[in-house]
Amino acid sequence: DVKVTQSSRYLVKRTGEKVFLECVQDMDHENMFWYRQDPGLGLRLIYFSYDVKMKEKGDIPEGYSVSREKKERFSLILESASTNQTSMYLCASSSGQGGWAFFGQGTRLTVV
Amino acid sequence: AQSVTQPDIHITVSEGASLELRCNYSYGATPYLFWYVQSPGQGLQLLLKYFSGDTLVQGIKGFEAEFKRSQSSFNLRKPSVHWSDAAEYFCAVGAPGNEKLTFGTGTRLSIIP
């Protein structure tokens, strides 16, 4: 089975901190994604990576950056965390079958 | 641009009753369609997917969905729900050559014992 692992289930950070959310997949997938999930808004794509060192902005990239130095690892970075970034963050990977994605367990981030 | 509408925010059904969750999509060609389920505090698990072929798709946990091109719909059904089906359900659309899924806003399913 595909495994997508997010490094933390819960995080509490202070406003202005630099925050790293880590995601690792074990199926050699080319594509990796970061989504943000908020009640009533569903999942919104933050960033997408289709290869090592390659990235593409999603629908809500403002306030975020990403890093993909190795194929299996995709990091989401909040340069200066703000309270409106309190949310559930979901990482996913896919092998290129038209969007068939596998998801991690999610990281619930609270910024205080 | 592709989009997905899940018109029902919250549905409550009795255990043992049948279930239908609605999903309408907008896409210019034949889409790839997905249903995912999210249990509380968990990530998303794929229930079923439609790429092509038979428009009635069987998934895990006894779920099925039917692709109706004329109605731009991909509704999820289950003949008899179990208390463990209480969760949030997301419909999503993708496309050949486009790896970015577009999700609906989700439908929360509650089960009455």
Chai-1 contact restraints between the chains, C-beta under 6 A:
chainA,res_idxA,chainB,res_idxB,connection_type,confidence,min_distance_angstrom,max_distance_angstrom,comment,restraint_id
A,N31,B,E99,contact,1.0,0.0,6.0,A-B,restraint_1
A,G42,B,F103,contact,1.0,0.0,6.0,A-B,restraint_2
A,G42,B,G104,contact,1.0,0.0,6.0,A-B,restraint_3
A,G42,B,T105,contact,1.0,0.0,6.0,A-B,restraint_4
A,G42,B,G106,contact,1.0,0.0,6.0,A-B,restraint_5
A,L43,B,F103,contact,1.0,0.0,6.0,A-B,restraint_6
A,F48,B,K100,contact,1.0,0.0,6.0,A-B,restraint_7
A,L90,B,G43,contact,1.0,0.0,6.0,A-B,restraint_8
A,S94,B,E99,contact,1.0,0.0,6.0,A-B,restraint_9
A,G98,B,Y32,contact,1.0,0.0,6.0,A-B,restraint_10
A,G98,B,G94,contact,1.0,0.0,6.0,A-B,restraint_11
A,G98,B,P96,contact,1.0,0.0,6.0,A-B,restraint_12
A,G99,B,Y32,contact,1.0,0.0,6.0,A-B,restraint_13
A,G99,B,G94,contact,1.0,0.0,6.0,A-B,restraint_14
A,G99,B,E99,contact,1.0,0.0,6.0,A-B,restraint_15
A,G99,B,L101,contact,1.0,0.0,6.0,A-B,restraint_16
A,W100,B,K49,contact,1.0,0.0,6.0,A-B,restraint_17
A,F103,B,G43,contact,1.0,0.0,6.0,A-B,restraint_18
A,F103,B,L44,contact,1.0,0.0,6.0,A-B,restraint_19
A,G104,B,G43,contact,1.0,0.0,6.0,A-B,restraint_20
A,Q105,B,Q42,contact,1.0,0.0,6.0,A-B,restraint_21
A,Q105,B,G43,contact,1.0,0.0,6.0,A-B,restraint_22
A,G106,B,G43,contact,1.0,0.0,6.0,A-B,restraint_23
